[in-house]
Amino acid sequence: MCNPTLNTSKEAKNEIKGRSPLNSSEIELQQQNLRKTIFYGSLSSALLIGGFSICMPYSQARRDELNCDTLCQGSMTSVRSFLNLLGSVIMGRISDGLGSRKPCLYIGALASFLDVSIMGSTFSIRGLWWSMVFGSLFQKNFSILKAMIADYYEKIEALAGDNEALKLYTSSASRASSVGKIGMSFGLSFMIGPLVGGYVVKSFDQAIFVGLFFVFLSMLCIYSIPSTTTKIAKSPSPSHGFMKLLKLKAAKSPAAIFFMLIRTAMGLAYHIFNTVWTVSLKTRFQFGPADYGRFFSFIGLGFALSQGFFAGRLVQFFGPKRRVLLIQFCCIALGVGRWFAFQTNSLSLVYILFALIITALGVMNTIITADTSKIASSDEIGGLLGLLDAVQSGAGMLGPIIGGILGQVTWGKSENQEANTFAPMVAVVGLYGFIFCLVLYGYDKYVVEEEQRREIHLDKKKTQ
């Protein structure tokens, strides 16, 4: 969890020294707070997710003991996606309206503490359901931390004024690198947590104890995160009620709608692919629990590296003018890579292709998050990021259903197949083809122009 990649050239440092003492000290303070937020936020996230993922091997065993069948687990997945959909929007808007986002991080950690506690203290199907409710609704620390990072960049951008050298601090590459550090912590915790739970922890009770201890340590890390102040969103009056809270001006912009379309298509492609992928691993390579553990740990490591190492460097290498080209490369890797990974009978090639797929996915997610932070002000960025997460959760509800339906169609189905795997894969490749075209014809028009309009608007406000 390194510090974010920020421009520290002599030119930029001299520009800071050349400004008024107030602006110079304030910029340095915001830079320092940003670094602390990324470091302690990454550590807190890793401990929080690690505390839950350590219990994952035993959670699946508990579901098996309680005879939670396919219908049971499918229902839980759909309900969890629905709760995530609600919670992402609600917690995002609450973080916008409090004036400080830090309390929302404590709420998320407490929700995880309750989930793990319920998981360890009950032995029933009802307990399984309750053990996912609080985290699904209130644990949105990843989105909250991304919003906090966006707040700091907005402040630094405002202090930089018209100075181009200082504006390098808020470039897309710098934002992508900062967000990528948080994503890297999530990927590493998902990789290490199940391995620790499966090989080091010896019982379910021990896993629960270690998980709760990790969540407690996560809360201590949250305490070390600097409090960032935001422009407080106008609170809804009682007569307008709950729906007023969810209204976002930024969500109506063409750029936000554009990103929602991309997120929806990506979410559908992911969940449709998963309906046939795990079954194909079992059929082609006779995967068992240990094989799945190694494979998913590899995915966690790849996702961590893609966001924490590759994303910022690739965005910087391609630059603003070739950002669309980078996203298109990612679309090709995600669509074509999944197609060939599904067709090959070489496990080594599957790992190679998935290294490419995971890198592309991490880079694309980081670019979208970094660019989203440029199209909304600090009093709405939390809600907008939450809305994008909610859109993906909605896709998580529809994707498995669509995949199941496509698995039953006769078009492209072989006689010896119980379910159609060709139609779902065509849908996955088609969705990434749709994203490719959407980015080719719409990214500059809707996203880049929106960023430019907002920069012009902010410059006008500074001169008034």
N, C-alpha and C positions, 0 to 999 in steps of 0.2 A: 504494500500500500504506500506507494511513493507519493511525493508531492506532485501536483498537477504541472503539466508542461506549460510554462508561462514564458513570455518573451522577457529575457533578462539581458538583452544586448546593451552595450555601452550607450548607444543612441537613445534607447528608451529610458535608461537610468538618468542620463543627462537631461532628458526632457522633463522627467519628474522633478529633478533638482531645480530646473529653470522655472517651474511654476510657482505660484504663491505658496508660502509655507503651509497654509491651511490645507490646500488641495494636495500638496505633496505628502504631508503626514497622513491625510485621510485616505489617499490611494494606498499607501503602504499598510495602513491599518486594515483596509478591506482585503488586501492581498493576503495578509497574515491570517485574518479570520477565515478566508476562503480555504487556505491550506489546512487550518485546524479542522474545519468542517469536513473536508474530504478525508483527512486521516482518521479522525475519531468517528465520522459517519461510516466509513468503510469498515472500521474495526467493529463498531456496534452492529452493523448489518451482518457481518460475518458471524459474530457470536449469536445473534438472534436467529438467523437461518440455520446455523450449525446446531443450536439447541434443539430445534425441531427436527432437523434431518438425522441427527443421531438416533432419534426414536423411530425413524422410518422402517428399518428392517423388522423391528418388533411390532410396529403398527400393522404391517401387512400380515404378520403371523397372528396377531390378535383378531383381525378381520376373518382370517381363515378359521380360527377356533370358534368364532361366533357364527360361522356359516353365512357370512356376508357374500352372497353370490354375485353374478354379473349384473343382475338387475339392481341389487342393493348398491353395489359400487358405482354403477352408471347413474343411479338416482342421486347419490351423494356428489358425484362429479358435477352434475347439472345444477344442483342446488348451490354447491360451492361457487360455481361460475356466476349464478344469479346474485348471490350475496356479494361476491367480488365486484360485480357490476354496480350494485348500489353503493357499497362501501367506498369504491374508488372516487366516485363523484362527490359523495357526502364529505369524506375526509379531506379531499382536495379543496372544497369550498370552505370548510371549517378552518383550514390552515390559512386561507386567504383572509378570513374575517377576524382572526384573533389578534392580528398585529404582530404576532411572532409564531413561527411554525414549530418551535421546539416542543411545546406541550403535546402536539400531535405525535411526536416521536415516542414520548412516554406512554401515551395511550396505546400506540401500536405494540410496544414492548409488554405492557400490562395485558393486552389481549392475548399475546403469545403465551404469557405466563399462565393465564387462565386455561387456555386450550391444552397445554401440556399437563397441567394439574388435573383437569377433567379426564384426560386420556389415561392418566395413571391411577385414578381413584375409582374408576368404574369398570365393570365387566358386563357390558350389554350393548345391543345395537343402538339403543337410545343414547348411551354414552358416546358412541362413535359419532353420532350426529352432532351432539352438543360440543364435542371436542374440536369441531371445525368452524363453529358459528362465529365466535368472537374474533378470531384471527382473520377470517374471510371478510368480516365487516370493517374492522378497525385497524388491522396491521397493514398499513400502506406506507411504511417508512421509506421504501425505495423511491416512490413518487414524491414524498415530502422532501427527501434529501435532494432530489433533482431540482425541485422548486427552490430550495434554499440556495443551491449553487447558482440558479438563474437570477435570484435576488442579488447576489454579490456581483455578478457580471453586469447587471443593470446599473448598480451603483457605481462600479468602476467606469462603465461607459459614460455615465453622466458626468463624472468627475473629469474624464479625459477630454471632454468637450470636442473641439474640432481637430485636435492634434492626432494626426494619423499614426505617429509612432506609438503613442499611448493606446490608441485603439487596437493595436496588435494584441493587447492583453485580453481583448474580448473577441478574438477571431473564432471562426468555426472550429479550427483545429484545437485551439485552447479549450473551448467548451467541450468538444468531443473527448479530449483527453481527460478532463475533469470528471465528466459523467462516466467515462469508461472505468475510472478507478472504483467507483461504487459498484458498477456491474461486475468488475473483476472479483470483488469481495463476495458477491452473491455466488458466482460460478465456483470459486474455490471452496466455499462452505458447502455447496451441494456436492462437490466432489469428495471432500474429506469427511463430512458428517456421516454418510452411510457406511463408509469404510471403518470409521471409528466405532460406530454402532454395531457393525457386524463382526468385527475382529477383535476389538479391545474390550468393549462393554460385555459383560457376561450374562446379564439378565435384564428383563423388562424394567424392574424396579430401579436397577442401577442406571439404565438409560434415562428414565424419568428424572432421577436425581441430578444426573449430569446435565440434562437438558434444562432443568430449572436453574441450575447454577450458571449456565451459559447465558440464559436470559437475564439473570440478575447482573452479571458482568456487563451485558449490553446496556443496561440502564445506567451503570456507572460511566460508561463511555459517552452516553448521551449527555450526562451532566457536564462533560468536558467540551461539548460542542458549543461554540459561541452563539448567543441568541441574536438572531437577525430580525430587524424590524421591517415590516412591510407596510405599504399603504393599505389601510384597513378598508375592506370592501364594505359598501353600505349594507347595514343589517336590514333584513326584510321586516316590514311591519307585521303585527299579528294578523291584520286583515288579509295580507297576501299569503301568509303561511309558508309551508315547506317548499312549494314549487318555485317561489321567488328566489329561494336560496340557490337553486340549481341553474338559474338563468345566467348565462355567460355571454357577454357581448363578443368576446374574442372567439367563441365557438361558432359564431355566425359568419366569420370572415372566410373568404374563399380558400385561404391557406389552411385553416383549421379543418374545413370540410374535406379538402384534398388529403390531408393527413389521415382523417378518419376513414376515408375510402381505402387508403393504402393499408392501414392497420387492420381493417376488416378483412381485406383480401388475404393478408399475411396470416391472420388468425384462422381463417377458414382453411387455407392451404395446410397449415400445421396440423390442425385437428383431423382433417380428412386423411392426411398422410398417416397419422398415428393409428387410425382404425385398421390399417392393413400392415403397418410396419412391424410391430412386435410379433404378430402372427408369422410374418415372413421370416423373421430371424429364427423362430422356433422351427419352422419347416425346412429352411435351407441349411442352417448351421447347428440344429439341435441345441439351442441356447437353454441353459439352466440358470438357477439363481446367481451362481458365481459369474457366469458369462455376462448376464445382465448388469451385475454390479460393476464389473470392469468397464463395460461399454458406457454406462451412464456416468461413471467417474471420469472417463475420457471426455465425454460431452461437457461435463462441468469444467474440466481443465481447459478445454478448447474455448468455451464461452468466456472464461476468465481472461485468457490471453487475448482473445479477439477484441474485447472491450478495453482491457487495461493496457494492452501493448500495441496492437495493430491499428485500432480505429483512429486514434489521434494522428499517428504517423502517416496513415494512408490519406486522411483528409488533408493533412498539410502537404503531402507530396502531390496530390491531384490539384489542390488549390480550388478557390471559389469557382473559377470558370469551367473546371472539369468535374465538378461535383456530381452533375447529372450522369456523366459517363461512369463514375465510380458506383453509383447506385444501380445503373444498368448492368454492370459487371456482377454485382451482388445478386441481382434478379436471375441472371443466367446461371450463376453458380448454384443458387437455391433450387431452381426448377430442373435444370439439366442434371445437376449433381444428384438430386433425389431420385430421378428417373433411373440413372445408371446404377446407383446404390441398390435400388430395388431389383434390378435385372441381373447383376453379377452374382456368381457363385464363389467368388474369392473374398474371404473375410478380410484379408489384408487390404484389398481394394476398397472394401466398405469403410474401413477406418480412414484410409487416405481421402476418400470422397467426403466423409463426414467432417474431417478436419477442414476441408474447403468450405463445406456447407455452414459449419458453425462459425467460422471466421466471417463469412459473408453476412450471416444473420446478425452477429454482434456488431459489425461495422454499420450495417443498415439501421439497426435500432438506435445506435449511438448518434448517427447523423440526424435521424428524425427527431430525437430528443433535443439535440443541440439546436436545430433549426426551429423547433417548436418554442424554445425559450426566447426566441427573437421576435415572436409575433404576438406576445401578450405581455401586459404590464404586471408588476409584482402583485397587484391585488386580484389578478385572475389566473396567473400561471399555474398555481396549485390546482385550481378547478379544471383547467384545460388539460393538464397532464393526467389528472384523475379521469377525465372524460375519455381520453385516448385509451387508458387502461380498461375503462368500462366497455368501450367498443370491442376490445380484444376479448373481454370476458363474455360478451354477447356472442362473439364468434365461437367461443368455447362451448356455448350451449347449442349452437346450430351445427357446427362442424361435424361432431360425431354422428348426429342424426343424418346429415347429408351423406357422410361416408357410408353409413349403414344402408341407406337407400341405394346408393350407387353400387354397393356390393351385391345387391340382389338383381340388378338389371341383367339382361341376357346379352346385350351388345358387348362383344369382345371377350366373352367368358368361354373358357375352355371346358370341354366335356368332363375332364377329370377334376375340375375345381369345385369345391363346395361353395365358395363365394367369389364374386367377380373382383379381381384386383386391378384389372386393366382400366376400367372406367374411373375409379378413384384417382389413379395415377395421372390419367389424362386431365382430370379436373385440377389436380395440383399444378401440373405444368401450365395449364391454361390460365390459372389464377396468377401465376408469376408472369406469364406473357401479358396479361392485362395490366399488371403493375408496371412492367417494362414500358408499355405504350403510354400509360398514364404519366409516368415520369418523363418520357421523351417529349410529350406534347404539352405537359401541364406544369412541370416543376418551375421552370423559369417564369412562366406566365403568372402562376398563382402564389408560389412561395417566395421566390426571389423578389418579385415586384412588391409583395406585401412587406418584406423586410426593408426594402428601399423606401416605401411610403412611410413606414414607421420611423425610420431614421430621419427622414425629412421633417416629420411631425415633431420629433424630439428636438431637432436642431432649432425649429421655429420657437418651441417653448423656451429653450435656453436663451434665445435672443430677446424674448419679450421682457 
